[in-house]
Amino acid sequence: MTVITDGIYPQEIPSAFVSAAASAGAAVEVLSTPPSGEVAENLPLGVVESLGRQEVLVLCTTALFPRPARQQAARRGARVLSLCGIDAAIYRRSCDLNHHQVARVTEHAALRLAAGGRYHVTSKEGTDLILEVAPGAPIQLTGLARCAGEIAVLPAGVLAVLPVPGTARGWAVVTGSIEGLGLCETPVALEVADGRVVEIAGGRQAAALARRLREGDTDSFILAETGFGTNPRAGYSGNILEDERVAGSCHIGLGQNAHLGGPVWSRTHLDLTIRAPTVRLNGDILIEHGVLQIAA
């Protein structure tokens, strides 16, 4: 097993994996990469050479580990587990659970979403968002990498679907968090028409969100993704990597979705979360007022 970390990342997390692997009699290699607040595309030579050399690769870095490098390791047969971008509190809270149970709920939800159709999100704060989803397998993060070549992410427990381009319409009132801006101080309301955000209203964070989207490109305003969380231990922390996993939460993603298999290329991808929504697919309730209606 290879564990990759950096000097800023909370060391209790990689240490826990190293100890567990050593107790099981596994050989463990620990490699360091320079800490960075950005996605580091230029990895140290020793890290690059290690990718895929071990059967298990555990990523514990402050920045998101480069996607091409993760995929390279998986193609070479490694099982990859990413814990990038989280802190010790998130690890203790959101990762201390029955991952097989979370995987079952997530997989059952994925089966229902795979049918596609009319996806409708409402909330008491005023969310009323409708979009169409094409039939097909949704993106799901179960937290388990059972087979060679699989990539898993912790915290576990989130699904996402890509809207049929141009179909999203209505209002999304964001009450959870905004990626890069933290927990919502006040609700941020987004009007969506023909698949794009056309108006943003609210306080300081609404203005900051609008500015960030304008600094991107014209496709930054596309509603490119939506989904919900299935992790019963996750809580709203202001870190989107935990917030969008909260069981019964809903998230929307703006900007690029090419990295998720969609058609939109953009310099921007921002996720935003909605607390206690009701989510319906073709009229069937998947979440009701923030409570999952999906059994394991």
Beta strands, then each sheet from edge to edge (+ up, - down):
strand 1: 2-5
strand 2: 29-32
strand 3: 56-60
strand 4: 79-82
strand 5: 117-122
strand 6: 128-133
strand 7: 139-141
strand 8: 151-153
strand 9: 158-161
strand 10: 169-174
strand 11: 177-178
strand 12: 182-183
strand 13: 188-193
strand 14: 196-201
strand 15: 223-229
strand 16: 250-255
strand 17: 269-274
strand 18: 278-281
strand 19: 284-288
strand 20: 291-292
sheet 1: 2+ 1+ 3+ 4+ 8+
sheet 2: 14+ 13- 10+ 6- 5+ 18- 19+ 20-
sheet 3: 7+ 9- 15+ 16- 17+
sheet 4: 11+ 12-
end
